[in-house]
Amino acid sequence: MPEPEGPPGPGLPAVTPERVLAALALLVPIVAMLWVASYDKTDPEVGGVPFFYWYQLLWVPVSAVFTVAAYLLINRDEKARRAARAPKAGDLR
């Protein structure tokens, strides 16, 4: 079982650019799907499928890409936090 994360500690900000970007990456698909007025139309059709349907289906893989990007950003941030918390060689505590 992984070690529980403690508070960020001195010198480690709670909000980092990676976390902000991850939040934005997760927010984009949500906003795109909740803004129905942007895709509430039938034209253009693709293969006889109205825009309303194929636009929403297009967001399924696009959302997966944004979710993977958010995961990678958070993973990168967590590695940086662990490295910053690790005792450095020569530190006497």
Secondary structure, 3 states (H helix, E strand, C coil): CCCCCCCCCCCCCCCCHHHHHHHHHHHHHHHHHHCHHHCCCCCCCECCECHHHHHHHHHHHHHHHHHHHHHHHHHHHHHHHHHHHCCCCCCCC
